[in-house]
Amino acid sequence: MVRRGFKPWAEETAVRVRKELSLSLAAPLDPFKLAESLSVPVLAPEELNDLPDECKGRLQIEHSDNWSAVTVTIGKEHLVILNSAHDVVQRKIDLAHELAHVILHHESSNLFATPGGSIALRIYGNEQKEEASWLAACLLLPRDALFYIRRRGLTDEEACAEYGITEATLRFRCGAGGDVQLRRTQRFTQLRKR
């Protein structure tokens, strides 16, 4: 369960992010461009030159189903490592989730650091994961985008293709009040026309 007032804040943040990126409120968001605007580099394991090939192999082949993305913190700087074994849509969703943690300034519940503490790998608690998932979904598919999808009569498959999301993300957003809000807006509009 997210804290009281978080959901409206997440919707407002999705609008603010779109304005900062010069996107319309219903436009698809590219999380890679958001990462760039936040000065958060995004790499795949194969791009980590100092990582031994044996570790890269484990991450990319043996254990590729066991992880999606990792945020590494170096001082106050962040770096996101995405699992390149996942398809591009899943990587975008994972990146949006990691960037949500950055936007939210989440403190980790567990921290694994290199000797001397110069590089830290953060593990977030359940409440923080839930908040990041909620904000990521709002960033990828804000309320205005939901309205746009429904007004145009797009199928779920068409909406997912246009916004670069999974059906699970679409169902989450619609089930989290999007379709209810659309029905209320339509009823209000009909009442105003009378």
Secondary structure, 3 states (H helix, E strand, C coil): CCCCCHHHHHHHHHHHHHHHCCCCCCCCCCHHHHHHHCCCCEECHHHCCCCCHHHHHHHHHHCHHHCCEEEEEECCEEEEEECCCCCHHHHHHHHHHHHHHHHCCCCCCEEEECCCCCCEEEECCHHHHHHHHHHHHHHHCCHHHHHHHHHHCCCHHHHHHHHCCCHHHHHHHHHHHHHHHHHHHHHHHHHHHC
